[in-house]
Amino acid sequence: MSGYQEIIDRYYPPESLRRVIYMRHCTQVADLAVEIARRKKLPIAESTVRRAAMLHDIGIFLTSAPDIGCTGEHPYIMHGVLGASLLRGEWGDEESARVAERHTGAGITAGEVVEQGLPLPVADYMPQTMLERLVCYADKFYSKSGAMERKPLDKAIRSMERISPATLHRFMKLHEEFG
């Protein structure tokens, strides 16, 4: 298994807009996830938390998100499954792949994929392990657009509420665990 920086360097060229945004966002998420793990005395190695958080968005370069320098052909919502496929196939990193696959929103159920007509393979993308839940939670406090400052809890709640009542409920469960 390679170091996470080697993986990032492969897909995010130096000084590109997508690298600047990717590194800032993922570092913010990783720092918050490590901070929570320390504060809550979670039984997960900090190196594991940092690796998973630094790779959770590895698939964004394959999506069409020009505002953040991503010129791929896929819808942005697919970045988790695309990144998971990359991490599993090329890098053999199942643990980080699961985090990438399951961090979107506060998880997405197979039913939601069907009901909302999401452009994803029909499957459950719900964070299961403590690591998956932790990175999913920390990610909700940072955006890849605007000032990229940490969102206050009420703003994170409003973001989840806009997706659906079920998403908000799942986020609040994550907040009970990690907040």
C-alpha positions as CSV (number, residue, x, y, z in Angstrom):
1,M,0.0,0.0,0.0
2,S,1.4,3.4,-1.0
3,G,1.4,6.5,1.2
4,Y,-1.6,8.8,0.7
5,Q,0.6,11.6,-0.6
6,E,1.8,9.4,-3.5
7,I,-1.8,8.7,-4.4
8,I,-2.8,12.3,-4.3
9,D,0.3,13.4,-6.3
10,R,-0.6,10.9,-9.1
11,Y,-4.0,12.6,-9.8
12,Y,-3.6,16.2,-8.5
13,P,-0.8,18.0,-10.4
14,P,1.3,20.5,-8.5
15,E,0.0,24.1,-8.6
16,S,-3.3,23.1,-10.3
17,L,-6.5,24.6,-9.0
18,R,-7.9,21.1,-8.2
19,R,-4.8,20.2,-6.1
20,V,-4.9,23.5,-4.1
21,I,-8.6,23.0,-3.3
22,Y,-8.2,19.2,-2.7
23,M,-5.3,19.6,-0.3
24,R,-6.9,22.4,1.6
25,H,-10.2,20.6,2.0
26,C,-8.8,17.2,2.8
27,T,-6.3,18.6,5.3
28,Q,-9.1,20.5,7.0
29,V,-11.2,17.3,7.2
30,A,-8.3,15.3,8.4
31,D,-7.3,17.8,11.1
32,L,-10.9,17.9,12.4
33,A,-11.2,14.1,12.3
34,V,-7.9,13.6,14.2
35,E,-9.0,16.3,16.7
36,I,-12.3,14.5,17.4
37,A,-10.5,11.1,17.6
38,R,-8.2,12.5,20.2
39,R,-10.9,14.3,22.2
40,K,-13.2,11.3,22.2
41,K,-10.3,8.9,22.7
42,L,-11.5,6.8,19.8
43,P,-9.7,3.4,19.3
44,I,-8.4,4.3,15.8
45,A,-4.8,5.1,15.0
46,E,-4.4,8.8,14.1
47,S,-2.4,7.7,11.0
48,T,-5.4,5.7,9.8
49,V,-7.8,8.6,10.4
50,R,-5.5,11.0,8.5
51,R,-5.0,8.6,5.6
52,A,-8.7,8.0,5.2
53,A,-9.6,11.7,5.5
54,M,-6.9,12.7,3.0
55,L,-8.2,10.2,0.4
56,H,-12.0,10.5,1.0
57,D,-12.4,12.8,-2.1
58,I,-9.7,11.2,-4.3
59,G,-12.3,10.7,-7.1
60,I,-13.3,14.3,-7.6
61,F,-10.9,14.7,-10.5
62,L,-13.0,12.2,-12.5
63,T,-16.1,14.4,-12.2
64,S,-17.3,17.5,-14.0
65,A,-16.8,20.3,-11.4
66,P,-15.0,23.1,-13.3
67,D,-15.3,25.5,-10.4
68,I,-12.9,23.4,-8.5
69,G,-10.7,22.5,-11.5
70,C,-12.2,19.0,-12.1
71,T,-12.8,18.3,-15.8
72,G,-13.9,14.7,-15.8
73,E,-17.1,13.4,-17.4
74,H,-19.1,12.1,-14.4
75,P,-21.6,13.8,-12.2
76,Y,-20.0,15.1,-9.0
77,I,-22.2,12.8,-6.8
78,M,-20.2,9.9,-8.2
79,H,-16.9,11.0,-6.8
80,G,-17.2,8.6,-3.8
81,V,-17.8,5.5,-5.9
82,L,-15.2,6.5,-8.5
83,G,-12.6,7.2,-5.8
84,A,-13.5,3.9,-4.1
85,S,-13.0,2.0,-7.3
86,L,-9.6,3.7,-7.8
87,L,-8.4,3.0,-4.3
88,R,-9.5,-0.6,-4.4
89,G,-8.3,-1.4,-7.9
90,E,-5.1,0.5,-8.3
91,W,-3.9,0.9,-4.8
92,G,-5.4,-2.0,-2.9
93,D,-6.7,0.2,0.0
94,E,-10.1,-1.3,1.0
95,E,-10.4,0.7,4.2
96,S,-9.9,4.1,2.5
97,A,-12.1,3.0,-0.4
98,R,-15.0,2.4,2.0
99,V,-14.6,5.8,3.5
100,A,-14.6,7.4,0.0
101,E,-17.6,5.4,-1.0
102,R,-19.7,6.1,2.0
103,H,-19.0,9.8,3.0
104,T,-21.3,11.6,0.7
105,G,-24.1,13.4,2.4
106,A,-24.5,11.6,5.7
107,G,-24.7,8.3,3.8
108,I,-27.1,7.4,1.0
109,T,-29.4,4.4,1.0
110,A,-30.1,2.1,-2.0
111,G,-33.7,3.3,-1.7
112,E,-32.6,6.9,-2.0
113,V,-30.6,6.1,-5.1
114,V,-33.7,4.7,-6.7
115,E,-36.2,7.2,-5.4
116,Q,-34.1,10.2,-6.2
117,G,-32.8,8.8,-9.5
118,L,-29.3,9.4,-8.4
119,P,-26.6,8.5,-11.0
120,L,-25.1,5.9,-8.8
121,P,-25.1,2.1,-8.9
122,V,-28.0,1.0,-6.7
123,A,-26.4,0.1,-3.4
124,D,-26.2,1.3,0.2
125,Y,-23.5,4.0,0.7
126,M,-24.0,4.2,4.5
127,P,-21.0,4.7,6.7
128,Q,-20.7,1.6,8.8
129,T,-17.4,1.6,10.8
130,M,-16.3,4.2,13.3
131,L,-13.7,5.4,10.8
132,E,-16.2,5.8,8.0
133,R,-18.7,7.7,10.3
134,L,-15.9,9.9,11.7
135,V,-14.6,11.1,8.3
136,C,-18.2,11.5,7.0
137,Y,-19.0,13.7,10.0
138,A,-15.9,15.8,9.8
139,D,-16.4,16.4,6.1
140,K,-19.7,18.1,6.7
141,F,-18.0,21.1,8.3
142,Y,-15.9,22.0,5.2
143,S,-16.8,22.9,1.6
144,K,-14.6,23.0,-1.4
145,S,-16.1,26.4,-2.5
146,G,-16.3,29.9,-1.1
147,A,-14.0,30.9,1.8
148,M,-13.5,27.2,2.7
149,E,-13.8,28.1,6.4
150,R,-15.1,25.7,9.0
151,K,-18.9,25.8,9.0
152,P,-20.6,26.3,12.4
153,L,-22.8,23.5,13.4
154,D,-26.1,25.3,12.5
155,K,-24.8,25.8,9.0
156,A,-23.8,22.1,8.6
157,I,-27.3,21.2,9.9
158,R,-29.0,23.5,7.3
159,S,-26.9,21.9,4.6
160,M,-28.0,18.4,5.6
161,E,-31.6,19.6,6.0
162,R,-31.6,20.8,2.4
163,I,-30.8,17.3,1.2
164,S,-33.6,15.5,3.1
165,P,-35.1,14.9,6.5
166,A,-33.5,11.5,6.5
167,T,-30.1,12.9,5.8
168,L,-30.5,15.4,8.6
169,H,-31.5,12.6,11.0
170,R,-28.4,10.6,10.0
171,F,-26.2,13.7,10.5
172,M,-27.6,14.3,13.9
173,K,-26.8,10.7,14.9
174,L,-23.2,11.3,13.8
175,H,-23.2,14.5,15.8
176,E,-24.4,12.6,18.9
177,E,-21.5,10.2,18.4
178,F,-18.7,12.7,17.6
179,G,-19.9,16.3,18.4
